[in-house]
Amino acid sequence: MELTELLQKFLVVSFTIGFFWKLIRYMWSFVSMEKEPIRVLVTGAAGQIGYAIVPMIARGVMLGPDQPVILHMLDIEPAAEALNGVKMELIDAAFPLLKGVVATTDVVEACKEVNVAVMVGGFPRKEGMERKDVMTKNVSIYKKQASALEQHAAPDCKVLVVANPANTNALILKEFAPSIPEKNITCLTRLDHNRALGQISERLNVHVSDVKNVIIWGNHSSTQYPDVNHAKVTTSSGEKPVRELVADDQWLNTEFITTVQQRGAAIIKARKLSSALSAASSACDHIRNWVLGTPKGTWVSMGVYSDGSYGIERGLIYSFPVTCEKGEWSIVQGLKIDEFSRAKMDATAKELIEEKALAYSCLG
């Protein structure tokens, strides 16, 4: 072979290797490119739920293991020192995904450019207080925070209300943040959803991840309706209906429902404090599925703005079964509703209508 021909082949091979090396480096630059941080607001951040949820967010439990975050933490002036202590601990934990921390008692500073808002702060009902007293306090809190979100949050901000009465607090927030799309304001019933999954897994002695498609209808209160009529369990022989496997309608229609409805009270009785860990975890579940999507064939429960589906009055924040895709939720349609379920769904809707009227009366 002539020297010229060998030289030509060498140049071709060198060019090919060089081309592919550059291509690999170019593609790797996209793979390794860090995402822009997402700003996440947590109100009531010095409280129990706040203290539980901020490390979860910083670790990627809420938005994914490759998503950097900047945490905005808000609390009231008397909690300012405790809030600063939480900030110190976040810094000390050296979370790789945590790109910044804002700890403030100024609602405007807290809301600036946030992409996700987790509204944990609220006024709890205390002994001797009437419902209207609690509602008046929360209307005032959520009116102020809604205005700050309206003016200073990112245009596509997603809001999750955790503080009770969660459904009605979310409704008030929507009232005073009219430019935030109604589909971007939700409340937490995922905690109740997860509790229902847990009860079924315990009853059947199966892993909780093998249970899916329970539903929480209505209000995050003792009138909520945990529904297993469409729930399924993955077994070695395929998916089976929960009712078929439990084979005890009496338990499912009575004790199971009341256990889920009153689980929060049972935890307070047991630990002398409200459920913080499970509430924080379920709030992360709620946002993660909302932003990143639900698995195919699976739905979750979210308190969302009613469009009239299943005969529920439009304009209530009511818990429905939903699927999520590309940052949007959709109510699962076409589910068969029996008479027992209809009565339970209407009862919790009635309570929400009463709460709405009470809240609007407080606005005056």
N, C-alpha and C positions, 0 to 999 in steps of 0.2 A: 504493500500500500504506500502510495507516495506521501511525502511529508506534507504537501499541501492539503491532501484529502484528510489526513489525520488532524491537521490544524483546524480544518473546517468542522469536523465532528466534535473536536474539543470545545470549540466556540459555541456550537449549538447546545451541547450538554451544559456548558457553563451558563449560558443564557437561560436555559430551561430551569436549572436549579435556582438561579438568581431570581427568576420570575416567581417561582412557587414560594421561595423564602419570603419575598416581599409580600406576596398574597397572604401567607400565613400570619406574618406580622401585622398586616392591615386588618385581617379578620380578628386577631387576638385583641387588637386595640379596642374593638367594639365589645368583645366579650368581657374584657377586664374593666371597661369604662364604668366608673361608679355613677349610680343614679343620683339625681338631684334630691336633696333632703326634703321630706314631707314634714310640714309643721303640724304638730298635734297639740291641741289644747286640752288640758284636764282641769276642770273647776273643782273646788273642794279638795285640792291636791294634798293638803296636809292631813286630811282625814283618813279613816281606815281603808276605804276603797281606793282613794287616791294613792296612799302609801303602797298598796298591793299592786295597783295597775301600772304605775310609772316604770318600774323595772321590767315588767312584761313588754311594754311598748319599746323600751330602750334595747331589749334583747331581740326584738324582731318577731315577737309572738303575734302582734296585731297586724303588721303590714308586710311581713315576710323577712327571711333571713339575709336578704341582700338589699334591703331598703333603709338607707340612712334616715334619721329623724332628728328634728329639733323640737324639744319639749317646751311647751308653754304651760306653766303651772300658776293657777290663780286660787287665792283664798282670801278670807276676810282679814281685816287689820289685826284682830286679837290673835290670829294664827300665823302672823308674819314670821316670828322667830322659828316656829316649828317648820314652816314652809322652807325657810332657809336651811334648816337641818336636813330636810329631804334633798334639797339641791346639793348639799355637801356630800351626802351619801351617794347620789348619782355620779358625782365627779369621782369619788373614791372607788366606785365599782368599775370604772374604766371600760364602759361598754363601747366596743368598736363602732357600733352603728349610731351612737349618740353624738351628734355634731354640734350640739348647743343646748343650753338650758336657760329659759327665762322664768324666773320666780318672782311674782309680783302680786300686789293687792290692788293694782290699777286695772280695771276691766278693759279699758281701751288698749293699753299696752299688751295685755294678755291675748286679745283677739286679733292683733295685727297680722294679716296675711296667713292666718291659719287655714289649713286644708281639711282638717278633721277636728271636730269639737266633741269632746266627751263630757257631758254636763252632769257631774257627780254632785256638785254642791246644791244644797237646798235646805229648807227649814223643816226639821222633823217634827212630827206631832208629839207633844209632851203631855204628861198626865194633867187632866183637867181642861185641856184645850178642846174647843169645838172644831168641827171640820172647817167651818168658815174662817176661823182664826188662822188655821194652818194654810188654807187656800189664799187668804189675803197676803200672808207673808211671802208665799211662793210666787204669787202673781207679781208682786213688787220686784222680787229677785229676777224672775225670768223676763220681765218687761225691760229691765235695765240691761241684762246680758244680751237679749235679742237685739236691742238697738245697737250695741257695740259690735255684734257679729254682722249685722246689716251694713254698718258703715265701714268696718275695717277688715273683715275676713276675706279670704280669697273668694272670687265669684262662684267657684264650684264647690264651696265648703260643704262637707257632709257632717250632719249633726246627729248625735245620739244622746238622748236624754235618759239618765239613769235615776236621778233623784225622784222620789215619790211626792205627790201622785204623778208618776212618769208620763202616762198618756196625756193627762190634762196639762202638765207643765210643757210638754211638747206642743200642744195646741196653742197655748199662750205665746210660746216662743214664735210660732208661725205667724200669729196675729201681729207681732211687733217686728217681724223681719220679713216683710212682704216680698222683697226682691229675691230672697232665698227660695228656690223652687220647692214646692210642697213635697216632691219626691226626695228631697235632700234632708228632710227632717223626720226622724224616727225616734221610737222609744224602745227601751230594753224589755223584751219578754223572752229573750234567749236564755236567761237564767231559769225561767220556768220550764222552757223547752228542754234544757239540759237536765233539770230535775226529773222531768217525766221520763226521759231516756234512762236515767240512772235507776229509777224505780222499776222499770220494766227489766232492765239487765239484772238487777238484784233478784227479782221474782223468778226469772227464768234461768238464772245462773249462767248468763252468757256475757261476753265482753260488750261493753257499751257501744263500741264502734260497729257491732253487728246489728244494732237496732237503729232504725231510721223512720222518718216521716210521721212522727207524732206531730200534733198541732196544739198550739195554745191559741185559743180564740179569745178576743176581747181585751179586758182591762188587766193591768198588772196589779191585781188585788185578789181578795178572797172570793170574788165572783168569777174569776177567769175559768175557762173550760178547757182542761187538758183532754184531748180527744185522741184515742188510739184506733179509731175505726179504719184508718187508712195506713196505719203503721205496719212495718214489716221487720222480720228478723232474718238475717242471713244464716242458713244452716248448711250442713254437709250435703243436703239434698235440694238446695236452692232456697229462694226466699219464701217465707211462710208468714201469713197474717198473724199479728200479735194476739188477736182475740182467739184464733185457733190454737195457738201454742199455750196461752195462759189457761184457756178452757175454764174460765170462772168469770162470767159476766157480772155477777153480784159484786165481786171485788173490784173489777174494772169500773163499774158504774157508781161505786160508793167510796170505799177506803182509798183506792188509788187516787181518785180525784181530790178528796179532802187532804190527803198527804201532800200532794203537790201544791194545792192552794195554800196550805198552812205551814209549808216547810220553813219559810223565813221565821215565823213565830217560834217554831220548834228549835231552830238554831239559836235564837236569842235566849230561849229558856235554858238550853244546854251550855252555852259558853258565856252567857250574860252580856254578849255583844252581838251586833247584827252580822249577817253573812257578808264578809268583805272579800275573801279569797275567791269564792265561787262567783260573786258578782263581777269582780275584776276580770276573771277568766272568761266569763260569758260575754262581757263587753268586748273583749278582744276577738272572740269568735264572731260576734255580730259584725264588727267592722271588717274583719279579715274576709268573711264570705261576701260582704257587700262590695268590697273593693276588688277582690281577687276571684270571686265567683263561687257558686255552690257545685259540688260534684254532680255529674249527670245522673238523673233519676232520684235525686235527693232534694228535699226542701227543708227550710228552717222557718222558725217563727220570728216575726218582726212586727213591732207596733208601727203601723204606717197609716198614711192619710187615706181614708176610705173613699173609694170611687163608686160605692153602691154595690159592690160585689157581695153575693150571698145575702142580699136584702138588708145590709147594714147601712144605716143613715150616712149619706155623704158628709164629709167634713169632720168626722170623728177620727181621732188617732186610735186605731183598733188593731189588735194583733191578728194577723192572717198567716197562712202558710205562703211562703214566697220562695222563688228561685232567683238567683242573682247571676248576671253576666255583664261583663264590660262596665262594671261600676253602677249598674242599674238593677233595681229589684222589680219583680213582676209577681202579682198575686196568682197563685195556682188556681186555675179555673176548672169547673166541671165536676167537682167532688160531690158525691151523693151525701145529702144531709138527712138523717132520720129524725123522727119526732123528738126523741130524747135530746139529741144534739141541738135541734132548732130551739127548744125551750131554754137550754143553757146559754146558747149564743145570744138569744134575745134578752135574757136576764142581765148579762154582763154589758150588753149595749145600752140597756135602760140605765144602769148605774153610770155609764160614761156620759149619757145625755144629761143626767142630773148633775154630775160633776162639772160639765161644760156650762150649764146654767149658773151654777154656783160661782164658778170662776169669772164669768162675764158680769155677774152682779158685783163682784169684788172690784172690777175695773172702774166702776162708778165711784 
